[in-house]
């Protein structure tokens, strides 16, 4: 079964690679048609070289059995496709570059990147003047940026989709595990941890970036922030539940305190562990996991505004 799944993954990747190669060839051939309509003559040697290399890349993709090598072939095909800039009609170079940048903007590429590309491309084309080679070189650079951002945005969306699915599954399964864990004295801590993690996952889900695409460095940092946010939520859940369990925070819901619910659901038999008590045990750790600010407000109720008092005393001492 594992080998069959691996083969399916390989074939899917091969089909995607062949699709990209065919797309690059079609894009190059379409540019040739446009330049011939204008009556200009493209560089025959360049055209033959690009088409020959694309055919070789396609042949390699048909025989390749390594996914990483197929990714490399995609990059090779895109590099050949970018050479269509050197057969683009001279009058259409500026419009072609602007169109490519507009398309990247539709992919929600960061605004700072789009503005930089517009500014640099406009300057390069204006500086080129009647130098066709320089203008086409600037256009090829835009095509290269476009291919790079296409790959990155695809990977970005796939990564965000994977994060969303994992967090969603965790928010469904962990509360169920927490309810089961609350039924036994020795596993109630596991229940608190599970509920805290579930609350943290909900918090991360609520703050997932939905529109703008982040830069690669920000995406790597976001992976670390997910783990750190869940860790903080778990710690906050344990500390907050401990304060409630000790009775330091006199808070009750329908005349049921967290300590009462905890005692009722961790004794044997658990017949006194009613639905409302189970919901209290589940909801409170999730609340702490969802927002550490809830723990901060509870801390102020227990210890008062000690920090402000110290600041006031310090100011009085300076006076």
VEXRO-346188 format. One line per field, with one value per residue (C-alpha): y, z, x. Coordinates in steps of 0.1 Angstrom, whole numbers, plus 5000, padded with zeros to 4 digits. Example, Ala and Ser with C-alpha at 12.3 -4.5 7.8 and 13.67 -1.06 7.14 Angstrom:
v [4955_4989]
w [5078_5071]
u [5123_5137]
//
This chain:
v [5000_5024_5017_5023_5056_5066_5058_5078_5108_5104_5102_5133_5152_5140_5152_5186_5189_5180_5205_5232_5222_5223_5256_5271_5259_5272_5306_5308_5297_5323_5350_5339_5342_5378_5389_5374_5393_5425_5415_5412_5382_5365_5351_5317_5303_5313_5299_5265_5263_5270_5246_5219_5223_5222_5190_5175_5186_5169_5137_5137_5143_5113_5091_5106_5087_5112_5140_5164_5160_5167_5199_5208_5201_5226_5252_5244_5247_5280_5294_5285_5300_5333_5337_5346_5381_5382_5375_5398_5426_5458_5478_5454_5450_5476_5463_5427_5436_5456_5427_5403_5426_5431_5393_5390_5416_5395_5367_5390_5393_5419_5454_5465_5439_5450_5487_5479_5458_5485_5512_5492_5479_5513_5528_5500_5503_5541_5539_5513_5538_5524_5496_5466_5441_5461_5464_5427_5419_5439_5420_5386_5396_5403_5369_5353_5371_5360_5323_5326_5341_5317_5288_5305_5315_5279_5265_5292_5284_5247_5253_5275_5249_5222_5244_5250_5214_5203_5230_5223_5186_5193_5216_5188_5158_5174_5186_5150_5136_5162_5151_5115_5124_5144_5111_5097_5111_5103_5118_5151_5169_5154_5168_5203_5201_5189_5216_5242_5231_5231_5267_5277_5261_5281_5312_5305_5296_5330_5348_5328_5352_5349_5375_5388_5365_5368_5368_5336_5348_5357_5323_5305_5327_5320_5283_5291_5314_5286_5264_5293_5304_5268_5265_5298_5287_5254_5271_5297_5269_5251_5282_5296_5263_5259_5293_5285_5250_5266_5289_5320_5333_5332_5328_5306_5297_5289_5285_5260_5269_5254_5237_5222_5208_5195_5177_5162_5149_5134_5112_5077_5070_5100_5101_5136_5148_5164_5179_5215_5206_5188_5220_5241_5218_5220_5256_5272_5257_5265_5301_5303_5287_5310_5342_5346_5380_5363_5349_5384_5399_5371_5377_5413_5403_5381_5402_5436_5463_5456_5466_5500_5504_5497_5522_5548_5541_5544_5578_5589_5579_5598_5629]
w [5000_5008_4974_4957_4974_4966_4929_4929_4944_4918_4889_4901_4904_4869_4854_4871_4858_4822_4825_4834_4806_4780_4794_4790_4754_4746_4761_4740_4708_4714_4717_4684_4668_4681_4669_4634_4632_4635_4605_4626_4623_4656_4662_4646_4665_4698_4689_4678_4709_4733_4716_4715_4752_4762_4742_4761_4795_4786_4776_4810_4829_4812_4825_4858_4890_4916_4928_4936_4901_4887_4907_4891_4857_4864_4872_4839_4819_4835_4827_4790_4790_4804_4772_4754_4765_4738_4711_4724_4700_4710_4712_4737_4761_4786_4785_4789_4820_4835_4829_4847_4877_4878_4878_4907_4926_4921_4939_4970_4967_4994_4983_4990_4965_4938_4942_4940_4908_4891_4900_4889_4857_4846_4853_4834_4803_4803_4807_4778_4754_4719_4732_4726_4743_4776_4775_4769_4796_4821_4809_4813_4849_4855_4840_4864_4894_4882_4881_4915_4931_4914_4930_4964_4965_4956_4984_5008_5001_5005_5038_5052_5041_5060_5091_5090_5086_5114_5138_5129_5135_5169_5180_5173_5188_5218_5236_5232_5247_5275_5284_5286_5307_5332_5342_5360_5389_5374_5340_5348_5342_5307_5303_5313_5289_5260_5266_5268_5236_5219_5230_5217_5184_5181_5189_5161_5137_5143_5135_5104_5075_5050_5023_5020_5012_5038_5028_5032_5064_5079_5070_5088_5118_5117_5122_5154_5165_5162_5186_5210_5211_5219_5245_5262_5260_5277_5305_5310_5312_5339_5359_5356_5365_5395_5408_5404_5419_5450_5454_5450_5424_5438_5404_5399_5370_5379_5416_5404_5409_5390_5422_5428_5393_5395_5428_5415_5383_5398_5425_5421_5411_5388_5390_5403_5373_5355_5321_5333_5355_5325_5304_5331_5332_5295_5289_5315_5303_5267_5276_5292_5262_5238_5254_5280_5287_5307_5330_5334_5345_5370_5383_5389_5410_5432_5436_5429_5410_5428_5398_5397_5434_5431_5402_5424_5453_5430_5417_5452_5461_5432_5443]
u [5000_5029_5045_5012_5007_5043_5037_5005_5023_5051_5027_5008_5040_5050_5017_5021_5056_5046_5017_5042_5065_5037_5025_5060_5062_5027_5036_5068_5050_5023_5049_5064_5030_5026_5060_5054_5021_5041_5062_5094_5117_5127_5161_5159_5188_5173_5139_5153_5175_5146_5122_5149_5156_5120_5116_5146_5132_5098_5116_5135_5102_5086_5114_5123_5114_5126_5102_5130_5144_5110_5110_5143_5129_5101_5127_5146_5114_5105_5140_5135_5100_5114_5134_5102_5110_5137_5112_5085_5074_5092_5061_5045_5074_5062_5026_5037_5057_5029_5005_5028_5031_4993_4989_5013_4993_4962_4981_4982_5020_5031_5024_5060_5073_5048_5056_5094_5089_5068_5093_5124_5108_5096_5130_5148_5125_5129_5166_5168_5153_5158_5181_5158_5182_5181_5143_5139_5164_5142_5111_5129_5136_5099_5090_5116_5100_5066_5076_5093_5062_5039_5058_5059_5022_5013_5035_5022_4985_4993_5011_4983_4957_4977_4979_4942_4932_4955_4943_4907_4911_4928_4899_4875_4894_4910_4878_4864_4896_4894_4859_4870_4901_4880_4862_4892_4911_4945_4939_4922_4955_4955_4920_4931_4961_4939_4913_4941_4957_4922_4917_4951_4944_4911_4931_4957_4929_4912_4945_4956_4964_4936_4944_4979_5008_5036_5072_5092_5109_5076_5062_5091_5086_5048_5055_5074_5047_5021_5041_5049_5012_5001_5028_5018_4981_4989_5009_4981_4955_4974_4982_4946_4930_4953_4943_4907_4911_4929_4899_4920_4896_4860_4843_4812_4790_4754_4765_4791_4828_4856_4868_4834_4832_4868_4861_4828_4843_4875_4859_4848_4821_4816_4778_4779_4798_4768_4768_4772_4802_4818_4813_4828_4859_4861_4853_4876_4909_4899_4893_4927_4943_4924_4936_4963_4948_4921_4948_4962_4929_4924_4960_4951_4921_4943_4974_4959_4977_5010_5030_5014_5019_5056_5058_5041_5064_5094_5082_5077_5112_5126_5107]
//
